[in-house]
Every structure is written in structure tokens, then in C-alpha cells.
Amino acid sequence: LRSNLQNVLVLQKRALRTMEGLQPQDSCRHDFKNLKMLTIPSNYILETVLHCTRQNLNRTSQFHSYLTRNGLDFTLLVHRTELFARKPSYAGAKLFNLLPSGLKTE
């Protein structure tokens, strides 16, 4: 069973292949890079991380004054349901915490 995001990605690839005159079996990865376009999953990840950083969520460094390597990470709330894990704020915080420390800013 395909998710809506996968269906939209297939449609996005089909539109890109039509615009660039590619065959259905041709890879369009390089065309995304040449046109400086993000794929739908990449755009979702970017927007959820940006949504998370715009909100004033708690960071690890707010709980103590020690400098730690994970001080810029967001604290992930304990939850019991999968529905909570799908929230954009939670997913964005989780994705943000996976970024290399050089990309994280206060």
C-alpha cells in the first residue's frame, strides 16, 4: 500500500520527465539537482525541521548550565501513541536531532 507522499513523488517524477523529455525508465535524480528542485519527501523534511525551529520547543541546554554535545538538540517528549509521533512538531524535533552538530544553530 502506497502512502500519499509516495503517490505525489511518482507524479512529481512524471512531471519532471515530461518537462525534460526523459523516457519513463530514465533516472531523474540528476535533473532534480540541475533544476535545483527538492523532491516531495525532501521538502517535507525541510518544512518539518523549519516548523520545529520556528516554535519555541525546549532544548536540552535549557535544563542545566553545562555545555554538552547534545545541548542544541530538542527534548523529545515521552508519548504512548503513534499519533503523537506523527505530529509535525515531534517529527521535526526528531529530524532536527539527527542533523550534524555543524548545521544546528541556536
Backbone hydrogen bonds in HBPLUS format (Angstrom, degrees):
<---DONOR---> <-ACCEPTOR-->    atom                        ^
c    i                          cat <-CA-CA->   ^        H-A-AA   ^      H-
h    n   atom  resd res      DA  || num        DHA   H-A  angle D-A-AA Bond
n    s   type  num  typ     dist DA aas  dist angle  dist       angle   num
A0007-ASN N   A0003-SER O   3.10 MM   4  6.45 155.3  2.16 148.5 155.5     1
A0008-VAL N   A0004-ASN O   2.94 MM   4  6.19 156.7  1.99 150.2 156.2     2
A0009-LEU N   A0005-LEU O   2.99 MM   4  6.19 149.8  2.08 140.5 148.9     3
A0010-VAL N   A0006-GLN O   3.01 MM   4  6.28 154.9  2.07 147.6 153.3     4
A0011-LEU N   A0007-ASN O   3.06 MM   4  6.36 157.0  2.12 145.3 151.4     5
A0012-GLN N   A0008-VAL O   2.81 MM   4  6.04 149.6  1.90 146.0 155.2     6
A0013-LYS N   A0009-LEU O   2.89 MM   4  6.14 157.7  1.94 150.1 155.5     7
A0014-ARG N   A0010-VAL O   2.94 MM   4  6.15 154.7  2.01 144.6 152.0     8
A0015-ALA N   A0011-LEU O   2.94 MM   4  6.16 156.5  2.00 146.1 151.9     9
A0016-LEU N   A0012-GLN O   2.98 MM   4  6.19 157.0  2.03 146.2 152.7    10
A0017-ARG N   A0013-LYS O   2.86 MM   4  6.07 159.9  1.90 150.9 156.3    11
A0018-THR N   A0014-ARG O   3.02 MM   4  6.22 149.7  2.11 142.1 150.3    12
A0019-MET N   A0015-ALA O   2.93 MM   4  6.19 158.4  1.98 148.6 154.4    13
A0020-GLU N   A0016-LEU O   2.92 MM   4  6.06 157.1  1.97 151.2 157.1    14
A0021-GLY N   A0017-ARG O   2.85 MM   4  5.63 114.6  2.29 134.2 148.0    15
A0022-LEU N   A0017-ARG O   2.87 MM   5  4.75 152.0  1.94 137.9 143.7    16
A0026-ASP N   A0023-GLN O   3.08 MM   3  5.31 150.6  2.17 108.9 117.8    17
A0032-PHE N   A0028-CYS O   3.09 MM   4  6.40 147.1  2.20 148.3 155.9    18
A0033-LYS N   A0029-ARG O   3.29 MM   4  6.66 155.6  2.35 143.5 149.5    19
A0034-ASN N   A0030-HIS O   2.80 MM   4  6.06 158.9  1.85 149.0 155.4    20
A0035-LEU N   A0031-ASP O   2.97 MM   4  5.98 156.9  2.02 144.1 149.4    21
A0037-MET N   A0032-PHE O   2.90 MM   5  5.08 166.1  1.92 154.1 156.4    22
A0036-LYS N   A0033-LYS O   3.10 MM   3  4.86 149.9  2.19  96.1 105.2    23
A0043-ASN N   A0039-THR O   2.83 MM   4  6.05 155.2  1.90 155.0 162.7    24
A0044-TYR N   A0040-ILE O   2.91 MM   4  6.13 152.5  1.99 150.4 157.8    25
A0045-ILE N   A0041-PRO O   3.02 MM   4  6.28 160.7  2.06 147.9 152.2    26
A0046-LEU N   A0042-SER O   2.97 MM   4  6.19 164.2  2.00 148.8 153.2    27
A0047-GLU N   A0043-ASN O   2.92 MM   4  6.07 166.6  1.94 150.0 153.6    28
A0048-THR N   A0044-TYR O   2.94 MM   4  6.09 157.9  1.99 151.5 157.3    29
A0049-VAL N   A0045-ILE O   3.05 MM   4  6.19 159.0  2.09 149.8 155.3    30
A0050-LEU N   A0046-LEU O   2.95 MM   4  6.15 161.0  1.99 150.1 155.9    31
A0051-HIS N   A0047-GLU O   2.86 MM   4  5.95 152.2  1.93 141.8 149.8    32
A0052-CYS N   A0048-THR O   3.01 MM   4  6.12 151.4  2.09 138.7 146.1    33
A0053-THR N   A0049-VAL O   2.98 MM   4  6.28 152.2  2.06 147.3 154.5    34
A0054-ARG N   A0050-LEU O   2.99 MM   4  6.17 141.8  2.14 144.1 153.9    35
A0055-GLN N   A0051-HIS O   3.26 MM   4  6.48 142.2  2.42 141.4 149.7    36
A0075-THR N   A0058-ASN O   2.97 MM  17  5.92 166.1  1.99 144.9 147.6    37
A0062-GLN N   A0059-ARG O   3.12 MM   3  5.62 159.3  2.16 112.7 119.1    38
A0060-THR N   A0073-ASP O   2.93 MM  13  5.86 155.6  1.99 162.6 166.5    39
A0063-PHE N   A0060-THR O   3.28 MM   3  5.95 168.5  2.29 119.1 122.4    40
A0061-SER N   A0071-GLY O   3.07 MM  10  4.49 140.8  2.23 141.0 130.1    41
A0071-GLY N   A0068-THR O   3.20 MM   3  5.08 156.5  2.26 110.9 109.4    42
A0073-ASP N   A0070-ASN O   3.16 MM   3  5.37 156.8  2.21 107.0 114.1    43
A0086-ARG N   A0083-LEU O   3.24 MM   3  5.27 141.9  2.40  96.2 106.7    44
A0087-LYS N   A0084-PHE O   3.18 MM   3  5.46 160.6  2.22 107.1 113.1    45
A0091-ALA N   A0087-LYS O   2.90 MM   4  6.07 176.4  1.90 166.8 168.1    46
A0092-GLY N   A0088-PRO O   2.80 MM   4  5.69 154.3  1.87 140.2 148.1    47
A0093-ALA N   A0089-SER O   3.05 MM   4  6.12 153.5  2.12 136.4 143.3    48
A0094-LYS N   A0090-TYR O   2.95 MM   4  6.18 157.5  2.00 149.5 155.8    49
A0095-LEU N   A0091-ALA O   2.91 MM   4  6.11 158.5  1.95 148.0 153.8    50
A0096-PHE N   A0092-GLY O   2.80 MM   4  5.92 154.4  1.87 145.8 153.6    51
A0097-ASN N   A0093-ALA O   2.99 MM   4  6.16 154.1  2.06 144.2 150.3    52
A0098-LEU N   A0095-LEU O   3.11 MM   3  5.18 139.8  2.28  97.6 109.2    53
A0099-LEU N   A0096-PHE O   3.08 MM   3  5.40 155.7  2.14 108.9 116.3    54
A0103-LEU N   A0100-PRO O   3.03 MM   3  5.74 155.8  2.09 121.2 127.6    55
